[in-house]
């Protein structure tokens, strides 16, 4: 099975922003940020691009597909 | 892994007829036995509607008081958690944030359950009897007070929601405002709502409404009367769902 993994937590720490701040910047709720970070929700392309833009990274540096058994 | 071979249409239909027929035979047999045993055709039902309502009222009142108390318990927990949440470091508060929102959601659901059950109790107990020289009305004040209290408490629940989510919401929203608030939810919340709604609609049209039709059919057999109100209510809900399917078709195949 292929799942979407991400570096949100690491990038938030780098930029010094918390989940609430990231949620406000991306226009989503804190719960959604939390779900994405825990790989429990696959965001839409729009949200993925918005989040990548906030961190100033290309989307493939923030999100990646991983094979899992 | 070897895929399990699917049975053909004929076999499936035969299985469904067999299962349906067996269930019908058991229920029909039970009803036939009951009707014969109590001689319902000549004597009528062995219990009065009034007796059934009186027997139902106490469990209904216990149920709505319990759900109201539980709802208040969850809101008190949310308020306590909110205090701790504000004092906590953002990175440590993730679990508490989830727990707070979850408990708030439980409080909202339980309060809605209170409103529904108290309304049922009120409608079952309310009675107006008119005769040429007098009019008599029985009005269950306690059920009415609880229903109104739950309605007012709903506004407080919304106020707590606005506080913990740091958003502005009208405290007595109309149905239109509620729908518009739902449409403002972010995509993960919307997805969870869509899943729940889909599940509700599928269960309604595939299980609950057919079960209501079957129950009404057997009940009509017992009472020897067509349960017109019940059949019409079930059919209106069913048709409403089907008519809404036209909108979905139009929206998707645009």
Boltz contact constraints between the chains, C-beta under 6 A:
constraints:
  - contact:
      token1: [A, 18]
      token2: [B, 90]
      max_distance: 6.0
  - contact:
      token1: [A, 28]
      token2: [B, 186]
      max_distance: 6.0
  - contact:
      token1: [A, 29]
      token2: [B, 186]
      max_distance: 6.0
  - contact:
      token1: [A, 32]
      token2: [B, 186]
      max_distance: 6.0
  - contact:
      token1: [A, 32]
      token2: [B, 188]
      max_distance: 6.0
  - contact:
      token1: [A, 34]
      token2: [B, 94]
      max_distance: 6.0
  - contact:
      token1: [A, 35]
      token2: [B, 188]
      max_distance: 6.0
  - contact:
      token1: [A, 41]
      token2: [B, 188]
      max_distance: 6.0
  - contact:
      token1: [A, 44]
      token2: [B, 187]
      max_distance: 6.0
